[in-house]
């Protein structure tokens, strides 16, 4: 479902491709790297980057952990093959286990699994992506979307790292619509990527819906609060479920500190999350 109804999906597509081109030209850079998880967000960013920079200038790193599913790895490989980009697979399990071993004494009184273990995996991935970025003079493309950023569903110094946030002004519904638009002539993004339930795969059986309201319920509310400029009280009077609204606004409030530490956003809307860095796309 398209959330940014003030645009057509074709306009969004063109704005983001142009934004990538312009940003790389301003930085005097030609090469990009990104993490390929097998999910919808990284698939869309990879496809946009290839269109903007050329397939020879885009490289993917697949960074599976012990919790990554085989189908996600295969989806990432299929995407890279469809786009014709180079890629490497670098498993992070051994690195993660060594780091947890190093922290064993520190964590001895708090051995239960928590978000700490999940965030450590994300930060290992961020470190490896930045290592590639430094070694090969390639800008790291961030793949977080606006639904995640609004609600804090991202790890500082991990999956929030990057030189530019390509889809951070698109809600999850917009990302899906963009993916279908990318596939309109041929299958570039694997069908399985489009149809499976979103997951960060940081613990067994994890789904985004374990931590967040369903995107189809949440996205219109986020749009009304951000682009629509409405207050929670106004939305409640309009009939929005009070419990759902309270959960969303609570997530937004608790995570607002992260917004001040994220990379520049390719902005398309009137309400980007980082106001000092808006208007990177010249319309």
N, C-alpha and C positions, 0 to 999 in steps of 0.2 A: 504494500500500500504506500503510495507516494504521500509523504507528510508535508513536504514543502510545496504546497499546491500553488504558490505564486509563480512557480517555474514549471516548464515541461521537463521531462526527464532528458530530452535531447539538449536542452539549454544547460542543465546541470552537468551533463557529460562534457559538453564543449567548454564550459567554464573551468572545470577541473583540469582538463587536458591543457588548456591555455595557461592556467595557473602554475602547473608543474613546469611547463616550458619557460615561462617568464622567471620563475624562481631560480631555476638552474642557470639561466642566462645571467641574472643578477649576481649569482654566486660564482660565475665563471667556472661552472662545473658541468660535466657531461655524464658522469656515471652515478648509478643509484644501486643501493642494496636494500633488501627488505626481508623480513622473516616470513616464510610461507608455512602456515599452520595446517592448511587444508580447509580453512574456514572461509566464510564469505567475504570478510573484510579484507584480508590479505589478498584474496583472489581479485577483488575489484581494484585495489590499489596497484597490483602488479599489471593488470590489463591497461589501466590508465597510463601507467609509467611507460609501458612499451609503446603505446600510441604517441606519447609526448616525446620520448627520448630515443626510441628505436630499440629493438630487442637486443642488439649487441651491447647496449649500455645499461642493461638491467640484470642484476644477479640475485638469485634467491638462496637463502639459507634455511634449511629445514632442521629444526633443533628438537627432535623428539626426546621425551623423557620416558620413564617406565610407565607413565600413565597415558601416553599417547596411543591412540588406536591405530591399527594397521590401515584401516580405510582412510584415516586422515592423512597419513603419510602418502598413501597411494593417490589421494585426491590432489595433494600438493605436487607430486611428481607429474600427474596427468596435466595439471594446469601449466607447469613449466614447459612440458613438451608441446602443449597446444600453442603456447606463446612463443616457443622457440628460444627461451632464455636459458642461460647457464645456471647451474645450481650445485650446491653441495649439501650432503646430509652429515650433520655433526651431532651425535647423540650426547645428551647432557647428563645421563644417569650417573656415570662415573664421577664427573665433576661434582654433582650434587651430593653424592654419598660421601665424597672426601670432605666436602665443606661441612656436612652434618657431623662427620666424625671429628673434625676439628673443633666443633662447637659442643661436643658431647659433655665435656666437663661444665661448660657454661650453662647448658640446658638441663643438667641432671635433675633439677627439681621441677622441671616443666617439660616432661617427656611427651605429653599428649599432643596429638596432631592439631595444628592451628593454621591460621592464615600466614604465619611466619614461614612455614615450609612451602606453601604455595608461592609466596612472594619471592622466596629465594630462587625458585626455578625461573621465574620471570626475570629476575635480575641477572642470573647467569646468562640467559638468552640475550638480554640487553648488552651485556659485556662482550659476548662473542660477536654480536652484530656490529658493535662499535669497533671491535678489533679489525674486522673485515673492512669497515669504513675507513679506518686509519691506514691500513696496509695498502689498500687499492685506490685511495683517494676518491671514495664514492660516498655520496650523501645517503644517510639512512632515512628511508621513508617510514613514517609512523603510520600504523593501520587502525588506530582507535576511532570509533565513531562517536557522535554527539550524545547518543543515548547512554553510552558507557561513561563518557566524561561528566555528564550532568549528575550522575548517580555515584561517581567514585569507583566505578568498576574498572580499575586499572592500577598498575603498580608503579609508583615513582621510581625512577632509575632502572626500570625494567621495561614493560611493554608501553610505557609512556615516553620512552626515549626516542630521539630522532632529530633530524634537521628540519623537518617540515611535517605537519599533520595534514595528510591529503584529504581525508574524509571526515574530519572532526567537526564539520558544520553540517553533516548529514546524519539524520536519525537512522536507526536500523531499518525501518521500512523503506527509506530512500535508498539505502544501500542495496536492498533486494531488488528494487525497481531498476536501479542502475545496472545490476548484474544481468537482469533479463534483457535490458537494452543492449548490453555488450554482446549478448548471445543471440541477438535478433537474426543474424544472417548465418551463423554457424556456432557450434558448441565450442566456446573458448573456456568458459568456467564450467567445470564438470557438473553434471546434473546432480550428483550426490552432494556436492557442496551446497547446491541451491535448496535441497530438500531435507537435509539432516538438521536435527536440533542444534542450535548454537551451544558451544562448550569451550571453556578455556583448557580443559583436560589437565588440571593440576592436581586432581585426586580421582580415585576410581569412580566412574559413572557420573562425573560432574556435569551439570548443565547450567547455563546462564540463569535459567528460571529457578535454580536453587537459591540464588542471591538476589535476584531482581524480579519485579512483576513481569508478566508476559509483555513482550515488546509491543504487541498490537494494542494492548490496553494502556501502556505507559507512554508511548510516543505521542499520541494526540494531546495528552495532558502536558507533557514537556513542551510541546510546540505552543500550546496555549499560554503557558507560564512564561516562555522565552519570547518567541516572535509575536505572540498575541498580546503580551503585556498584561495578562490578567492576573489577579490575585487568587490565592487559594480560596478565599471567602467567596469571590465571584463564581469560581468554578463549582463550589459546593452548592451555591444557590441555583446554578444551572443544572444540578442533578448529578454531578460527578460523585462517585462513591466516596464517602468521607474517609473510610479506612484506607482505601487505595491512595487517595490524595495525601493523607497524612504520612503514609509509608514513603511515597515519592519525595515529598518535601523534606522529610527527615533525612533521607539518603543524600539529597542535594545539599543540605546544610552541613552534614558531617564531613562531606568530601570537598567543600569549597576551597580548602587550603591547597589542594592539588592543582587547581586551575591556575594558580599564580606561578607554577613551576613547569608548565608544559611548553613545548616548542611552538613556533608560529603556526597559525592555522590558515589553510586556504579557505577564506570566507566567501560564502555566497549569499548569506542571509542578512537581515537587518539586526540580528541579535547574536553575534558571535560570542563565544564564551570568554574570550580574552579581548577586551575592547581596545587596549593600546596597540594590538597587533592586527587589527581588522583591515579589510580592504587590500589584501595582498593580490587579489585578482582585479585588474582594471576592466571595468565593464564598458 
